[in-house]
Amino acid sequence: MLISIISSSFQTCVFAQYRAQAVAAWLQGQGVRAGAIVVQAAGEKTPVTETDVGSRHA
């Protein structure tokens, strides 16, 4: 399972990492193995997936 939050600046990338880690912790609390979770935050210039211009949803 990949948890990825994309942001545009360093500060928001730090917050994105924090949010992604919070989601991972919640998933672990729901019984998902920690080894099955990858937490990743990426900047706007290195998105995990392509979307339409202006789209906020992957």
KOLMAR-235365 format. One record per residue: x negated, y negated, z negated of N, C-alpha, C, O in turn. Coordinates in steps of 0.2 Angstrom, whole numbers, plus 5000, padded with zeros to 4 digits. Atoms other than C-alpha are relative to their C-alpha. Layout:
BEGIN
+------+------+------+-------+-------+-------+------+------+------+------+------+------+
! n.px ! n.py ! n.pz ! ca.px ! ca.py ! ca.pz ! c.px ! c.py ! c.pz ! o.px ! o.py ! o.pz !
+------+------+------+-------+-------+-------+------+------+------+------+------+------+
!    X !    Y !    Z !     X !     Y !     Z !    X !    Y !    Z !    X !    Y !    Z !
...
+------+------+------+-------+-------+-------+------+------+------+------+------+------+
END
This chain:
BEGIN
+------+------+------+-------+-------+-------+------+------+------+------+------+------+
! n.px ! n.py ! n.pz ! ca.px ! ca.py ! ca.pz ! c.px ! c.py ! c.pz ! o.px ! o.py ! o.pz !
+------+------+------+-------+-------+-------+------+------+------+------+------+------+
! 4996 ! 5006 ! 5000 !  5000 !  5000 !  5000 ! 4996 ! 4994 ! 5000 ! 4991 ! 4993 ! 4996 !
! 5004 ! 5006 ! 5000 !  4993 !  4983 !  5005 ! 5004 ! 4994 ! 4998 ! 5010 ! 4993 ! 5001 !
! 4997 ! 5006 ! 5002 !  4998 !  4967 !  4996 ! 4996 ! 4995 ! 5003 ! 4990 ! 4994 ! 5001 !
! 5004 ! 5006 ! 4997 !  4993 !  4952 !  5006 ! 5004 ! 4994 ! 5000 ! 5010 ! 4993 ! 5002 !
! 4997 ! 5007 ! 5000 !  4997 !  4934 !  5003 ! 4995 ! 4995 ! 5004 ! 4989 ! 4995 ! 5003 !
! 5004 ! 5005 ! 4995 !  4991 !  4921 !  5016 ! 5001 ! 4993 ! 4998 ! 5007 ! 4991 ! 4996 !
! 5000 ! 5007 ! 5002 !  4987 !  4903 !  5011 ! 4996 ! 4996 ! 5004 ! 4991 ! 4999 ! 5008 !
! 5004 ! 5004 ! 4996 !  4979 !  4888 !  5019 ! 4994 ! 4997 ! 4997 ! 4990 ! 4995 ! 5001 !
! 5006 ! 5003 ! 5003 !  4967 !  4881 !  5007 ! 4997 ! 5005 ! 4994 ! 5000 ! 5009 ! 4992 !
! 5003 ! 4996 ! 5005 !  4955 !  4888 !  4994 ! 5004 ! 5000 ! 4994 ! 5005 ! 5006 ! 4991 !
! 4996 ! 5000 ! 5006 !  4966 !  4883 !  4979 ! 5006 ! 5004 ! 5001 ! 5007 ! 5008 ! 4996 !
! 4994 ! 4996 ! 4999 !  4981 !  4891 !  4986 ! 4998 ! 5007 ! 5001 ! 5002 ! 5012 ! 5000 !
! 5002 ! 4993 ! 4999 !  4971 !  4906 !  4991 ! 4999 ! 5003 ! 4993 ! 5000 ! 5009 ! 4992 !
! 5001 ! 4997 ! 5007 !  4966 !  4908 !  4972 ! 5007 ! 5002 ! 4997 ! 5008 ! 5007 ! 4994 !
! 4993 ! 4998 ! 5002 !  4985 !  4907 !  4968 ! 5003 ! 5006 ! 5003 ! 5006 ! 5010 ! 5000 !
! 4997 ! 4994 ! 4997 !  4989 !  4919 !  4981 ! 4997 ! 5007 ! 4998 ! 5000 ! 5012 ! 4997 !
! 5003 ! 4995 ! 5003 !  4976 !  4931 !  4974 ! 5004 ! 5002 ! 4993 ! 5005 ! 5008 ! 4992 !
! 4997 ! 4999 ! 5006 !  4984 !  4929 !  4957 ! 5007 ! 5003 ! 5001 ! 5009 ! 5008 ! 4997 !
! 4993 ! 4997 ! 4999 !  5002 !  4932 !  4964 ! 4999 ! 5007 ! 5002 ! 5003 ! 5011 ! 5000 !
! 5001 ! 4994 ! 4998 !  4996 !  4947 !  4973 ! 4998 ! 5005 ! 4995 ! 5001 ! 5011 ! 4994 !
! 5002 ! 4996 ! 5006 !  4988 !  4954 !  4957 ! 5006 ! 5001 ! 4996 ! 5007 ! 5007 ! 4993 !
! 4994 ! 4999 ! 5004 !  5004 !  4951 !  4948 ! 5005 ! 5005 ! 5003 ! 5008 ! 5009 ! 5000 !
! 4995 ! 4995 ! 4997 !  5014 !  4961 !  4961 ! 4997 ! 5007 ! 4999 ! 5001 ! 5012 ! 4998 !
! 5003 ! 4994 ! 5001 !  5001 !  4975 !  4960 ! 5001 ! 5003 ! 4993 ! 5003 ! 5009 ! 4992 !
! 4999 ! 4998 ! 5007 !  5003 !  4975 !  4941 ! 5007 ! 5003 ! 4999 ! 5009 ! 5008 ! 4996 !
! 4993 ! 4998 ! 5000 !  5022 !  4976 !  4943 ! 5001 ! 5007 ! 5003 ! 5004 ! 5011 ! 5000 !
! 4999 ! 4994 ! 4997 !  5021 !  4990 !  4955 ! 4997 ! 5006 ! 4996 ! 5000 ! 5011 ! 4996 !
! 5003 ! 4995 ! 5005 !  5009 !  5000 !  4943 ! 5005 ! 5001 ! 4995 ! 5006 ! 5007 ! 4992 !
! 4995 ! 4999 ! 5005 !  5022 !  4997 !  4930 ! 5006 ! 5004 ! 5002 ! 5010 ! 5007 ! 4998 !
! 4994 ! 4996 ! 4997 !  5035 !  5005 !  4942 ! 4998 ! 5007 ! 5001 ! 5002 ! 5011 ! 5004 !
! 5002 ! 4993 ! 4999 !  5024 !  5021 !  4943 ! 4996 ! 5001 ! 5006 ! 4994 ! 5006 ! 5008 !
! 5004 ! 4999 ! 4994 !  5014 !  5017 !  4959 ! 4992 ! 5001 ! 4997 ! 4990 ! 4997 ! 4993 !
! 5007 ! 4999 ! 5002 !  4996 !  5023 !  4957 ! 4996 ! 4994 ! 5002 ! 4996 ! 4992 ! 5007 !
! 5004 ! 5005 ! 4999 !  4983 !  5010 !  4955 ! 4995 ! 5001 ! 5007 ! 4994 ! 4996 ! 5010 !
! 5004 ! 4998 ! 4995 !  4972 !  5019 !  4968 ! 5004 ! 4999 ! 5007 ! 5001 ! 4999 ! 5012 !
! 4996 ! 5001 ! 4994 !  4986 !  5017 !  4981 ! 5002 ! 4993 ! 5002 ! 5005 ! 4992 ! 5007 !
! 4998 ! 5007 ! 4999 !  4987 !  4998 !  4980 ! 4993 ! 4996 ! 5002 ! 4988 ! 4997 ! 4998 !
! 5005 ! 5004 ! 4998 !  4975 !  4986 !  4989 ! 5002 ! 4993 ! 4999 ! 5007 ! 4991 ! 5003 !
! 4998 ! 5007 ! 5000 !  4976 !  4968 !  4984 ! 4996 ! 4996 ! 5004 ! 4989 ! 4996 ! 5003 !
! 5004 ! 5004 ! 4995 !  4970 !  4955 !  4997 ! 5004 ! 4994 ! 5001 ! 5010 ! 4993 ! 5002 !
! 4998 ! 5006 ! 4998 !  4972 !  4937 !  4999 ! 4996 ! 4997 ! 5006 ! 4990 ! 4998 ! 5006 !
! 5004 ! 5002 ! 4994 !  4968 !  4929 !  5015 ! 5002 ! 4993 ! 5002 ! 5008 ! 4990 ! 5000 !
! 4999 ! 5007 ! 4998 !  4967 !  4911 !  5022 ! 5004 ! 5000 ! 5006 ! 5005 ! 5005 ! 5009 !
! 4996 ! 5001 ! 4994 !  4978 !  4904 !  5035 ! 4996 ! 5002 ! 5007 ! 5000 ! 5004 ! 5012 !
! 5004 ! 4999 ! 4994 !  4964 !  4906 !  5048 ! 4998 ! 5007 ! 5001 ! 4996 ! 5009 ! 5006 !
! 5001 ! 4993 ! 5000 !  4962 !  4925 !  5044 ! 5006 ! 5004 ! 4998 ! 5006 ! 5008 ! 4993 !
! 4994 ! 4997 ! 5002 !  4980 !  4931 !  5044 ! 4999 ! 5008 ! 5001 ! 4996 ! 5010 ! 5005 !
! 5000 ! 4993 ! 5000 !  4983 !  4950 !  5041 ! 5004 ! 5002 ! 5006 ! 5002 ! 5007 ! 5009 !
! 4996 ! 4998 ! 4994 !  4996 !  4950 !  5055 ! 5002 ! 4994 ! 5004 ! 5002 ! 4988 ! 5001 !
! 4998 ! 5006 ! 4996 !  5001 !  4939 !  5069 ! 5008 ! 4999 ! 5000 ! 5012 ! 5004 ! 4999 !
! 4993 ! 5001 ! 5000 !  5018 !  4930 !  5068 ! 5001 ! 4994 ! 5005 ! 4996 ! 4991 ! 5008 !
! 4998 ! 5006 ! 4996 !  5027 !  4917 !  5079 ! 4998 ! 4994 ! 4997 ! 4998 ! 4993 ! 4991 !
! 5002 ! 5007 ! 5003 !  5021 !  4899 !  5077 ! 5006 ! 4998 ! 4996 ! 5012 ! 4998 ! 4999 !
! 4995 ! 5002 ! 5004 !  5031 !  4892 !  5063 ! 5004 ! 5005 ! 4996 ! 5007 ! 5003 ! 4991 !
! 4996 ! 4994 ! 5004 !  5037 !  4909 !  5056 ! 4996 ! 5000 ! 4993 ! 4990 ! 5000 ! 4993 !
! 5002 ! 4999 ! 5006 !  5035 !  4911 !  5038 ! 5000 ! 5007 ! 4997 ! 4998 ! 5009 ! 4992 !
! 4999 ! 4993 ! 5002 !  5038 !  4930 !  5038 ! 4996 ! 5004 ! 5005 ! 4996 ! 5003 ! 5011 !
! 5005 ! 4996 ! 4996 !  5026 !  4943 !  5044 ! 5005 ! 5006 ! 5003 ! 5002 ! 5010 ! 5006 !
+------+------+------+-------+-------+-------+------+------+------+------+------+------+
END
